[in-house]
Amino acid sequence: MAVHTVLSPATFTRIADTFALGQLQGVTPIPQGSINTNHRVETATGRYFVRHTTVRSPDDLRFEAALLTHLAAYHFPSPVLVPTRDGAPFVELEGGRVTVFHWLPGEELRHPGLTADHLERLGAELGKLHRDTQSFTGSRANPYSPEVVRGWLHGLSRHPDAELASVAKGLEGDLDRAQALRQGLEPLGVIHADLFTDNVKWLGDRVGSFFDFEMACREAYGLDVVITLNAWCFEGGQYLPDLCRALVRGYQDVRPLAPVERANLFGHALFGAVRFTASRIRDYHLSPLPADKLVRKDYRTYLARARALSAMGPEGYARLLGL
């Protein structure tokens, strides 16, 4: 959600016409994120979120559109896609693909404003997402699988910056450990895979919506649980037990974890920490974009998670989650 592609005023006028948004009144770039160019667009008919991507394929966007349609049928709080005049979910434009969503109401919550009650409600909504998509027939492989992450680390381990190379080599060992700890088959389904604090809108103390389903794929449900836990329950260099247990408790009230899922949570959590450390190095730390076009995220915050997990091990992690 950074400004990677500069779009002209004429392009936004064309977008407003293609998606029947009404007369254009204002456009504001959104510099957060890593790979897309996003804007808030205001027209005579309302406010919209306009995303331009040069990375997501047509199949990726069709999967996302089908998933959001499915979630809407289950009344799950998620983005509402605006189709083109011809009913298409996106349009090819300016060297990429443009998708439009209705602007979501609510606010984002972060530390220190997060409480156990927030996390319990968040866990329950994540459980509902996994429950409600069990009948969804669409499929997309995880675009950020361990194999992909291993390729990133292999390249980074040869980076001329000695500090980055050393970090990457250490993460390769963490990835090996995470994969070695996987035990047996576990339930797979559609997961969000990127449920960070800036991908949830709150209406007061209630979850208003999950959004940014670009990384959604068919994967182990447990991976989604711990990606969310890593994002929401770590602050000041440590995991926060009360928040961790509240999230897991809320989730299991809706969808109890099977024994094999519980056994695999530590490996998923360590992989998640490795994956987001590596992607933040690639997408933020090494990005050539200036600060006004990209709000950066420090990879060291996720490196701290990987090191904390390595130190506590599977047994310590189970105690952390109250399992």
TORDO-777757 format. One record per residue: x negated, y negated, z of N, C-alpha, C in turn. Coordinates in steps of 0.001 Angstrom, whole numbers, plus 500000, padded with zeros to 6 digits. Example, Ala and Ser with C-alpha at 12.3 -4.5 7.8 and 13.67 -1.06 7.14 Angstrom:
% TORDO-777757
ATOM     n.xx     n.yy     n.zz    ca.xx    ca.yy    ca.zz     c.xx     c.yy     c.zz
ATOM   486810   505690   507800   487700   504500   507800   486800   503300   507800
ATOM   487150   502250   507080   486330   501060   507140   487100   499970   507870
***
This chain:
% TORDO-777757
ATOM     n.xx     n.yy     n.zz    ca.xx    ca.yy    ca.zz     c.xx     c.yy     c.zz
ATOM   499178   501192   500000   500000   500000   500000   499137   498747   500000
ATOM   498065   498773   499240   497247   497584   499100   497540   496945   497744
ATOM   496904   495798   497486   497108   495127   496203   495994   495563   495263
ATOM   496210   496673   494563   495218   497209   493641   495427   496695   492221
ATOM   496678   496409   491868   497005   495944   490530   497729   494607   490642
ATOM   497198   493599   490017   497831   492283   490041   498936   492258   488990
ATOM   500157   492037   489445   501315   492005   488550   501755   490559   488351
ATOM   502040   490199   487120   502395   488822   486782   503840   488525   487147
ATOM   504202   487241   487260   505610   486885   487478   506531   487463   486418
ATOM   506069   487489   485169   506894   488048   484094   507164   489534   484331
ATOM   506193   490237   484912   506384   491668   485207   507474   491859   486246
ATOM   507485   491011   487267   508528   491139   488290   509907   490776   487735
ATOM   509958   489834   486826   511233   489529   486174   511726   490739   485382
ATOM   510791   491407   484728   511153   492612   483967   511611   493730   484903
ATOM   510937   493866   486049   511341   494882   487029   512751   494595   487531
ATOM   513021   493340   487859   514351   492973   488352   515422   493306   487323
ATOM   515115   493092   486060   516085   493409   485007   516225   494914   484814
ATOM   515101   495637   484805   515123   497094   484568   515903   497828   485651
ATOM   515784   497357   486903   516446   498014   488023   517742   497308   488442
ATOM   518183   496327   487643   519436   495597   487902   519462   495008   489317
ATOM   518372   494319   489677   518245   493766   491023   518849   492372   491154
ATOM   519173   491740   490052   519678   490374   490118   518568   489366   489902
ATOM   518903   488095   489951   517941   487038   489690   516838   487011   490740
ATOM   515606   486978   490263   514438   486993   491139   514339   485690   491931
ATOM   514071   485820   493246   513966   484641   494103   512618   484523   494816
ATOM   511936   485646   495036   510651   485575   495719   509932   486908   495701
ATOM   508588   486838   495688   507746   488044   495684   506617   487849   496688
ATOM   506448   488825   497586   505391   488754   498598   504565   490035   498563
ATOM   503248   489955   498300   502423   491168   498316   502270   491717   499724
ATOM   502124   493035   499820   501953   493723   501101   500566   494363   501087
ATOM   499604   493843   501865   498222   494307   501769   497896   495566   502568
ATOM   498842   496108   503363   498536   497311   504134   498488   498539   503226
ATOM   497721   499559   503657   497726   500826   502960   496439   501085   502209
ATOM   496495   502037   501259   495240   502457   500661   495255   502604   499148
ATOM   496329   503118   498533   496208   503492   497123   497215   502835   496192
ATOM   498302   502279   496703   499321   501674   495848   499324   500160   495971
ATOM   500026   499512   495039   500283   498084   495112   501758   497902   495438
ATOM   502047   497303   496587   503426   497137   497039   503759   495670   497249
ATOM   505032   495350   497033   505514   493987   497231   506905   494000   497850
ATOM   507170   492974   498619   508545   492696   499034   509132   491730   498007
ATOM   510263   492133   497441   510889   491329   496392   512285   490911   496843
ATOM   512574   489639   496739   513892   489125   497094   514603   488624   495844
ATOM   515851   489017   495713   516649   488614   494564   518012   488128   495044
ATOM   518854   487792   494104   520198   487318   494444   521037   488412   495098
ATOM   520647   489670   494937   521439   490767   495514   520846   491334   496795
ATOM   519659   490877   497207   519085   491389   498449   517575   491482   498410
ATOM   517038   492236   499353   515589   492408   499507   515214   493839   499153
ATOM   514088   493995   498451   513669   495305   497957   512179   495527   498206
ATOM   511823   496797   498240   510431   497224   498345   510046   497774   496972
ATOM   509063   497154   496339   508652   497543   494985   507242   498124   495049
ATOM   507116   499342   494581   505830   500055   494634   505319   500320   493224
ATOM   504067   499953   492972   503401   500256   491705   502265   501228   492002
ATOM   502277   502375   491362   501250   503383   491610   500566   503784   490321
ATOM   499256   503900   490388   498500   504463   489270   497985   505853   489630
ATOM   498363   506323   490819   497854   507591   491352   498914   508688   491312
ATOM   500147   508359   491709   501201   509371   491765   501686   509737   490375
ATOM   501788   511043   490122   502217   511529   488813   503729   511457   488684
ATOM   504257   511546   487452   505708   511610   487284   506340   512748   488074
ATOM   505678   513921   488123   506228   515036   488899   506272   514706   490384
ATOM   505246   514021   490897   505241   513603   492300   506434   512701   492596
ATOM   506679   511754   491706   507752   510787   491924   509129   511447   491800
ATOM   509255   512406   490900   510534   513130   490790   510785   513987   492027
ATOM   509726   514590   492564   509867   515350   493813   510330   514441   494934
ATOM   509687   513284   495064   510059   512333   496105   511511   511899   495952
ATOM   511930   511598   494724   513301   511149   494490   514307   512236   494850
ATOM   514005   513482   494469   514912   514591   494792   514989   514800   496299
ATOM   513851   514673   496991   513827   514840   498445   514666   513765   499121
ATOM   514527   512522   498694   515299   511441   499310   516791   511606   499052
ATOM   517146   512104   497876   518560   512387   497586   519085   513462   498525
ATOM   518280   514495   498753   518659   515576   499668   518843   515036   501087
ATOM   517909   514226   501545   517992   513677   502898   519214   512781   503058
ATOM   519531   512023   502032   520717   511166   502094   521978   511991   502261
ATOM   522020   513160   501617   523191   514032   501733   523357   514556   503153
ATOM   522254   514638   503891   522287   515092   505284   522340   513908   506262
ATOM   522474   512720   505724   522547   511497   506540   521293   511318   507391
ATOM   520164   511800   506865   518907   511590   507574   518422   510173   507293
ATOM   517944   509445   508311   517528   508052   508106   516242   507947   507294
ATOM   516375   507648   506028   515237   507608   505109   515485   506544   504042
ATOM   514485   506224   503223   514645   505166   502220   515726   505489   501194
ATOM   516326   504428   500664   517318   504564   499596   516679   504091   498298
ATOM   516537   505026   497369   515913   504735   496087   516874   503953   495200
ATOM   516358   502952   494496   517152   502204   493523   516797   502724   492129
ATOM   517729   503336   491409   517410   503828   490067   517397   502693   489043
ATOM   516839   502953   487906   516893   501987   486807   518315   501920   486267
ATOM   518542   501000   485360   519862   500901   484724   520255   502213   484045
ATOM   519240   502966   483614   519491   504238   482935   519537   505425   483891
ATOM   519406   505162   485202   519482   506235   486186   518178   506946   486459
ATOM   517046   506424   485954   515746   507053   486193   515190   506632   487547
ATOM   514422   507492   488206   513870   507146   489525   512670   506207   489472
ATOM   512065   506027   488299   510908   505139   488164   510790   504722   486707
ATOM   509916   503755   486463   509665   503302   485098   508164   503136   484903
ATOM   507688   503492   483717   506283   503293   483371   506066   501810   483060
ATOM   505063   501186   483742   504868   499758   483572   503464   499349   484020
ATOM   502828   498509   483264   501526   497937   483635   500502   499000   484047
ATOM   500390   500035   483236   499392   501063   483480   499696   501999   484630
ATOM   500913   501956   485155   501299   502834   486260   502790   503089   486240
ATOM   503329   503405   487417   504755   503714   487536   505344   502904   488682
ATOM   506482   502288   488415   507137   501426   489398   508369   502124   489958
ATOM   508455   502124   491286   509616   502644   492000   510141   501539   492908
ATOM   511463   501483   493060   512086   500438   493863   512959   501072   494937
ATOM   512890   500512   496153   513705   500973   497274   514412   499773   497902
ATOM   515570   500026   498495   516198   498997   499317   515300   498737   500529
ATOM   515186   497488   500916   514373   497124   502081   514999   497708   503345
ATOM   514180   498301   504193   514676   498947   505396   514706   497982   506570
ATOM   515801   497931   507316   515848   497078   508507   515081   497713   509663
ATOM   514788   496909   510675   514118   497419   511865   512711   496878   512006
ATOM   512032   497365   513036   510663   496930   513318   509790   498127   513615
ATOM   508496   497923   513487   507535   498965   513818   507088   498807   515270
ATOM   506883   499927   515946   506419   499907   517334   505013   500491   517422
ATOM   504209   499908   518279   502846   500379   518476   502501   500314   519961
ATOM   501349   500880   520303   500836   500735   521666   500548   499267   521939
ATOM   500792   498776   523142   501188   499505   524360   502697   499593   524563
ATOM   503469   499292   523523   504920   499272   523685   505592   500623   523586
ATOM   504832   501684   523320   505423   503016   523164   505582   503700   524519
ATOM   506737   504333   524711   507019   505057   525954   507301   506522   525647
ATOM   507374   507320   526688   507723   508734   526515   509106   508879   525885
ATOM   510028   507995   526226   511356   508058   525618   511282   507847   524104
ATOM   510452   506897   523671   510273   506700   522233   509762   507975   521569
ATOM   508756   508583   522184   508142   509759   521575   509087   510947   521568
ATOM   509917   511071   522596   510875   512169   522605   511894   511999   521469
ATOM   512336   510765   521256   513283   510503   520160   512610   510729   518800
ATOM   511353   510316   518698   510612   510529   517461   510467   512023   517165
ATOM   510114   512804   518196   509988   514248   518014   511286   514887   517576
ATOM   512396   514438   518148   513696   514987   517775   514010   514690   516309
ATOM   513704   513478   515845   513964   513140   514438   513076   513957   513510
ATOM   511831   514205   513917   510955   515044   513100   511511   516464   513021
ATOM   512021   516967   514143   512653   518279   514129   513853   518317   513195
ATOM   514638   517236   513180   515795   517175   512274   515347   517159   510818
ATOM   514262   516448   510529   513738   516438   509168   513400   517851   508713
ATOM   512694   518595   509556   512312   519962   509202   513531   520870   509106
ATOM   514507   520651   509944   515737   521447   509899   516549   521124   508645
ATOM   516704   519846   508340   517581   519432   507250   517020   519750   505875
ATOM   515711   519938   505769   515124   520223   504455   514920   521714   504208
ATOM   515380   522558   505105   515206   523990   504888   515952   524478   503653
ATOM   517002   523774   503255   517757   524159   502062   517288   523418   500818
ATOM   516271   522564   500946   515764   521813   499799   514920   522743   498939
ATOM   515200   522793   497647   514535   523757   496764   513312   523189   496053
ATOM   513100   521876   496129   511934   521297   495473   510640   521748   496124
ATOM   509563   521736   495341   508286   522196   495879   507145   521337   495349
ATOM   506232   521029   496236   505018   520306   495870   503900   520799   496771
ATOM   502786   521202   496181   501648   521668   496971   501040   520490   497721
ATOM   500405   520783   498840   499746   519746   499636   498613   519119   498820
ATOM   498727   517819   498467   497663   517199   497680   496397   516935   498481
ATOM   496480   517098   499803   495328   516882   500667   495051   518134   501478
ATOM   494902   519232   500786   494667   520530   501404   493247   520611   501968
ATOM   492971   521626   502790   491599   521788   503283   490565   521873   502171
ATOM   490933   522472   501051   489989   522587   499944   489652   521202   499368
ATOM   490675   520358   499246   490446   518999   498751   489576   518215   499727
ATOM   489905   518307   501019   489136   517585   502030   487688   518068   502064
ATOM   487492   519363   501875   486127   519890   501863   485329   519274   500712
ATOM   485984   519089   499571   485313   518442   498446   484930   517007   498767
ATOM   485805   516286   499451   485470   514915   499876   484234   514919   500759
ATOM   484240   515820   501755   483143   515846   502720   481832   516241   502055
ATOM   481923   517142   501089   480718   517561   500373   480083   516347   499686
ATOM   480923   515518   499056   480398   514326   498405   479871   513312   499399
ATOM   480601   513091   500490   480177   512111   501491   478903   512533   502209
ATOM   478677   513832   502333   477466   514302   503026   476205   513966   502245
ATOM   476374   513556   501000   475235   513146   500165   475220   511636   499923
ATOM   476005   510915   500704   476065   509463   500546   474739   508837   500999
ATOM   474305   507768   500327   473032   507141   500728   473062   506499   502112
ATOM   474255   506189   502620   474368   505675   503985   474175   506847   504945
ATOM   473076   506842   505671   472720   507978   506529   473778   508238   507592
ATOM   474392   507181   508118   475410   507364   509145   476630   508086   508577
ATOM   477088   507673   507398   478235   508340   506774   477908   509792   506429
ATOM   476718   510023   505925   476322   511386   505578   476314   512281   506813
ATOM   475830   511753   507924   475795   512526   509164   477207   512821   509672
ATOM   478085   511831   509616   479476   512029   510024   480120   513113   509172
ATOM   479916   513050   507869   480529   514031   506963   480042   515440   507260
ATOM   478769   515597   507534   478245   516933   507837   478847   517483   509123
ATOM   479016   516605   510127   479661   517048   511352   481105   517446   511120
ATOM   481798   516704   510273   483193   517015   509973   483331   518320   509195
ATOM   482328   518653   508389   482366   519936   507687   482399   521081   508698
ATOM   481648   520941   509783   481674   521964   510829   483025   522015   511524
ATOM   483639   520858   511775   484969   520823   512376   485997   521478   511459
ATOM   485872   521229   510162   486807   521837   509209   486658   523353   509198
ATOM   485428   523839   509254   485206   525290   509331   485887   525876   510568
ATOM   485740   525196   511686   486343   525681   512931   487863   525670   512839
ATOM   488415   524599   512290   489865   524495   512165   490426   525626   511321
ATOM   489758   525943   510226   490254   527003   509339   490080   528382   509966
ATOM   489016   528562   510722   488761   529862   511343   489782   530191   512427
ATOM   490405   529164   513012   491347   529375   514114   492757   529684   513651
ATOM   493025   529608   512357   494374   529890   511871   494724   531353   512123
ATOM   495908   531592   512685   496323   532948   513061   497626   533322   512359
ATOM   497529   534149   511350   498728   534707   510738   499572   533710   509976
ATOM   500638   534244   509402   501559   533427   508620   502471   532635   509549
ATOM   502832   531442   509132   503751   530621   509913   504767   529981   508973
ATOM   505873   529515   509503   506924   528949   508651   506435   527734   507857
ATOM   506831   527701   506589   506518   526584   505718   507799   525869   505318
ATOM   507689   524606   505050   508826   523830   504579   508356   522452   504189
ATOM   509289   521569   503881   508932   520212   503498   508524   519424   504737
ATOM   507341   518833   504685   506863   517996   505782   506595   516584   505264
ATOM   506621   515613   506172   506331   514235   505796   504844   514057   505529
ATOM   504018   514570   506426   502554   514621   506289   501843   513294   506505
ATOM   502581   512233   506851   501932   510929   507020   502747   510050   507966
ATOM   503274   510641   509059   504206   509911   509911   503449   509051   510926
ATOM   502858   507985   510439   502139   507042   511278   503109   506000   511838
ATOM   502619   505192   512757   503486   504190   513374   504021   503196   512347
ATOM   503284   502961   511262   503760   502015   510250   504642   502670   509199
ATOM   505035   503922   509441   505968   504601   508542   507287   504945   509230
ATOM   507543   504277   510351   508809   504459   511081   509347   503082   511442
ATOM   510618   502853   511159   511294   501628   511595   512200   501964   512779
ATOM   512205   501085   513773   513011   501272   514973   514107   500212   515031
ATOM   515266   500625   515459   516369   499711   515747   516579   499750   517251
ATOM   515959   498794   517946   515931   498864   519399   515091   500052   519826
ATOM   515641   500937   520662   514936   502136   521118   515279   503359   520276
ATOM   515999   503151   519192   516434   504265   518341   515637   504266   517042
ATOM   515314   505481   516566   514635   505593   515276   515600   505141   514184
ATOM   515205   504098   513466   516053   503602   512383   515828   504343   511087
ATOM   514573   504664   510795   514276   505380   509554   512834   505852   509529
ATOM   512618   506968   508829   511296   507391   508395   511144   506889   506960
ATOM   509950   506464   506585   509758   506085   505187   508352   506447   504731
ATOM   508048   506095   503486   506779   506439   502840   506596   507958   502780
ATOM   507412   508597   501943   507368   510050   501776   506429   510473   500644
ATOM   505473   509631   500306   504595   509932   499176   503727   511169   499379
ATOM   503377   511466   500612   502532   512631   500871   503344   513881   501189
ATOM   504674   513757   501169   505528   514902   501490   505197   516081   500577
ATOM   505227   517265   501156   504858   518471   500423   505395   519681   501183
ATOM   505228   520845   500608   505623   522074   501299   504398   522625   502010
ATOM   504473   522644   503337   503321   523019   504163   503822   523576   505488
ATOM   502900   523919   506368   503254   524410   507695   503896   523288   508505
ATOM   505044   523579   509142   505714   522576   509967   504800   522074   511085
ATOM   504003   522988   511648   503131   522602   512750   502141   521520   512365
ATOM   501707   521510   511107   500784   520473   510660   501439   519099   510788
ATOM   502728   519007   510449   503438   517733   510552   503558   517282   512001
ATOM   503794   518243   512887   503926   517909   514308   502636   517271   514824
ATOM   501493   517875   514506   500244   517369   515089   499685   516162   514339
ATOM   499999   516011   513052   499641   514763   512374   500353   513605   513066
ATOM   501633   513819   513386   502408   512795   514091   501849   512556   515481
ATOM   501534   513634   516177   500972   513509   517530   499639   512773   517501
ATOM   498770   513108   516544   497490   512405   516423   497689   510904   516207
ATOM   498720   510567   515437   498939   509167   515088   499531   508358   516235
ATOM   500411   508970   517042   501197   508225   518017   500722   508375   519459
ATOM   499989   509425   519753   499724   509779   521156   498256   509681   521537
ATOM   497501   508887   520827   496078   508692   521107   495817   507197   521169
ATOM   495236   506740   522257   494979   505312   522418   493851   505137   523424
ATOM   493015   504133   523201   491919   503873   524110   490905   504995   524171
ATOM   490748   505714   523055   489760   506788   522994   490189   508092   523614
ATOM   491476   508249   523936   491923   509501   524553   493378   509808   524195
ATOM   493718   511086   524305   495110   511501   524141   495884   511155   525406
ATOM   497145   510791   525228   498010   510406   526337   498971   511550   526625
ATOM   498729   512345   527690   499510   513562   527933   501011   513337   527992
ATOM   501462   512294   528648   502909   512073   528777   503563   511887   527410
ATOM   502889   511163   526523   503447   510947   525194   503373   512220   524350
ATOM   502263   512946   524463   502127   514210   523724   503245   515176   524087
ATOM   503469   515343   525380   504474   516306   525839   505882   515850   525490
ATOM   506117   514537   525506   507439   514028   525154   507743   514298   523686
ATOM   506767   514084   522811   506994   514345   521390   507302   515820   521150
ATOM   506494   516701   521746   506709   518144   521575   508056   518560   522168
ATOM   508402   518009   523298   509686   518331   523945   510866   517912   523053
ATOM   510805   516710   522512   511875   516251   521642   511991   517104   520397
ATOM   510851   517468   519829   510858   518310   518631   511495   519671   518922
ATOM   511067   520282   520030   511552   521636   520328   513015   521657   520773
ATOM   513544   520526   521196   514972   520473   521485   515791   520709   520224
ATOM   515212   520362   519075   515902   520531   517791   515435   521786   517069
ATOM   514122   522018   517077   513558   523162   516355   512423   523779   517184
ATOM   512716   524805   517983   511670   525434   518801   510546   526003   517941
ATOM   509322   525841   518400   508155   526363   517695   508005   527860   517962
ATOM   507780   528626   516906   507519   530054   517036   506147   530262   517669
ATOM   505909   531432   518293   504603   531680   518921   503420   531457   517988
ATOM   503538   531906   516725   502416   531722   515804   502200   530239   515501
ATOM   503257   529456   515500   503103   528018   515289   502369   527377   516454
ATOM   502726   527773   517663   502035   527236   518839   500551   527583   518788
ATOM   500251   528804   518400   498857   529259   518358   498043   528481   517330
ATOM   498700   527989   516289   497986   527309   515212   497906   525795   515374
ATOM   498540   525243   516395   498596   523788   516517   497209   523151   516650
ATOM   496332   523764   517434   495010   523162   517617   494266   523079   516291
ATOM   494265   524164   515522   493579   524152   514227   494145   523086   513299
ATOM   495474   522963   513281   496108   521924   512459   495693   520530   512935
ATOM   495661   520334   514262   495315   519018   514800   493884   518637   514439
ATOM   492963   519605   514555   491572   519323   514220   491438   519042   512726
ATOM   492124   519828   511904   492103   519551   510466   492662   518162   510171
ATOM   493784   517802   510813   494377   516496   510584   493422   515362   510933
ATOM   492693   515512   512039   491728   514488   512434   490597   514378   511416
ATOM   490147   515517   510918   489099   515526   509896   489605   514893   508607
ATOM   490793   515283   508200   491357   514810   506944   491502   513289   506925
ATOM   492029   512713   508025   492246   511269   508027   490957   510495   508282
ATOM   489979   511096   508954   488671   510446   509042   488074   510315   507652
ATOM   488112   511412   506896   487516   511419   505560   488242   510475   504613
ATOM   489565   510477   504661   490309   509617   503735   490120   508144   504081
ATOM   489977   507830   505360   489743   506429   505726   488357   505966   505304
ATOM   487392   506860   505331   486073   506492   504806   486191   506177   503315
ATOM   486865   507042   502581   486975   506896   501133   487848   505703   500737
ATOM   489023   505588   501371   490024   504615   500921   489859   503223   501529
ATOM   489203   503143   502678   489069   501861   503370   487614   501426   503525
ATOM   486835   502263   504206   485453   501874   504506   484655   501610   503234
ATOM   484859   502417   502206   484103   502281   500966   484855   501510   499883
ATOM   486034   500993   500197   486812   500263   499201   486156   498925   498858
ATOM   486132   498559   497577   485561   497269   497184   486542   496110   497312
ATOM   487802   496383   497681   488801   495321   497754   488495   494344   498887
ATOM   488733   493055   498675   488526   492067   499748   489619   492165   500800
ATOM   489379   491507   501935   490280   491629   503086   491687   491135   502792
ATOM   491832   490154   501889   493166   489630   501608   493995   490561   500742
ATOM   493372   491602   500204   494101   492552   499374   494200   493942   499998
ATOM   493561   494138   501146   493599   495447   501805   493374   495273   503301
ATOM   494361   495666   504097   494202   495685   505545   493495   496991   505902
ATOM   492277   496883   506379   491450   498071   506566   491793   498835   507844
ATOM   491500   500135   507803   491658   500998   508965   490311   501654   509237
ATOM   489864   501586   510473   488544   502064   510858   488551   503589   510978
ATOM   487696   504243   510203   487632   505705   510244   487201   506218   511612
ATOM   486535   505388   512391   486006   505851   513684   487121   506192   514676
ATOM   488296   505598   514485   489403   505932   515386   489830   507384   515201
ATOM   489758   507894   513976   490095   509305   513757   488914   510217   514027
ATOM   487715   509707   513860   486548   510478   514265   486586   510721   515771
ATOM   487057   509738   516533   487192   509912   517989   488193   511016   518311
ATOM   489249   511124   517545   490223   512206   517749   489580   513562   517481
ATOM   488832   513665   516386   488170   514933   516058   487212   515350   517171
ATOM   486480   514404   517712   485521   514732   518773   486227   515091   520071
ATOM   487344   514405   520366   488105   514742   521572   488689   516143   521462
ATOM   489191   516488   520295   489751   517819   520094   488674   518893   520196
ATOM   487556   518648   519566   486458   519631   519635   486035   519878   521066
ATOM   486047   518836   521879   485627   518979   523270   486637   519759   524098
ATOM   487938   519572   523849   488944   520239   524690   489221   521671   524256
ATOM   489074   521987   522980   489309   523346   522506   490776   523736   522528
ATOM   491112   524926   522021   492513   525362   521936   493225   525425   523281
ATOM   492540   525923   524302   493185   526053   525611   493479   524675   526205
ATOM   492527   523781   526116   492725   522425   526606   493835   521713   525851
ATOM   493936   521987   524550   494977   521349   523744   496360   521854   524150
ATOM   496461   523153   524394   497738   523711   524843   498162   523082   526169
ATOM   497220   522870   527072   497539   522219   528344   497981   520769   528108
ATOM   497306   520095   527177   497665   518717   526858   499126   518614   526415
ATOM   499566   519587   525628   500933   519570   525090   501945   520187   526029
ATOM   501475   520767   527135   502393   521418   528061   502942   522714   527530
ATOM   502169   523406   526698   502625   524666   526090   501892   525863   526694
***
